[in-house]
Amino acid sequence: MQDVVLALLVKEPSHGYHLRGRLAAALGPLGEALNAGQVYVTLTRLEKAGLVVQERVDVPVRGPRRKVYAPTAAGQERVAAWLAEDAGPRTDVAEFHLKLVAAAESGLADPLALVDARRRELMRSLAEAQHAALAHDVDSEAGLLLEGIALRLQADLRWLEACGRTWSARAPRGKGEEKA
């Protein structure tokens, strides 16, 4: 959660309520379960770690004053490092989705490059699972487990194809490639 919040702040300094809204929008129906307090706790931890600073206090016409947070240089470096690291074998779909959103919003990484890197990781894992499955009887407990792993990896690869199509459609176009 910390890295996603930092990445969203790279795009524009913000207050907690606005960040929660951006996270909820990025997660769609899954974002409805996002606890508002979690965003504020995350901001406090990031501030204590020296990764964000309070930039200014908004004085709205109505309502409470809001603290606006912006990333420090160390915070920006952490986001760049997080975006550059491999997703890992246990990364779930929502977590990787947020990484893609964070990459696009911050401008620090290309979502399509992240999709390609994740695809390579999953293809490697799928090849390993299929190779291991050859050494086991399909009807054994180990064979059943390996089949489940392979099916999950195949589903994740299909989802990545959808991600690639979506992010390709969102990619900025060059001057000669603008939509008519």
HELIX and SHEET records of a PDB file:
HELIX    1   1 GLN A    2  LYS A   11  1                                  10    
HELIX    2   2 GLY A   16  LEU A   27  1                                  12    
HELIX    3   3 GLY A   28  ALA A   33  5                                   6    
HELIX    4   4 ALA A   36  LYS A   48  1                                  13    
HELIX    5   5 ALA A   73  ALA A   84  1                                  12    
HELIX    6   6 VAL A   93  SER A  106  1                                  14    
HELIX    7   7 PRO A  111  LEU A  134  1                                  24    
HELIX    8   8 GLU A  141  ARG A  170  1                                  30    
HELIX    9   9 LYS A  175  GLU A  177  5                                   3    
SHEET    1   A 2 VAL A  52  ASP A  58  0                                        
SHEET    2   A 2 ARG A  66  PRO A  71 -1                                        
END                                                                             
